[in-house]
């Protein structure tokens, strides 16, 4: 009858149990899994973005988080002034810049826009 239900046996005085590290092993493994899967890559990306934002200089061609392409006309500690067209400047936060483009990208895009406007 002990197949589904464990047999109960009478015992003497209760014995003190030794602390078991096996109970802590599974939560530690789960935490390590989530750390290496989610937290560590996010910290690495944040560090790379901070380094990229710090490297921006006048004349850099950048794209904002909103998808606006422009050339850096002026910058300070917190804000960047982007020239998005001839005489058209906007001011954005430094952290709103998502990527720095290779030199010449802005000029190529301006040529494409000018060609489509002529047609």
Secondary structure, DSSP 8 states (H G I E B T S, - for coil): -TTTS------SS-------SHHHHHHHHHHHHHIIIIIHHHHHHHHHHHHHHHT--TT-EEEETT--EEEEEEE-SSEEEEEEETTEEEEEEGGGEEEEE-TTHHHHHHHHHHHHHH-
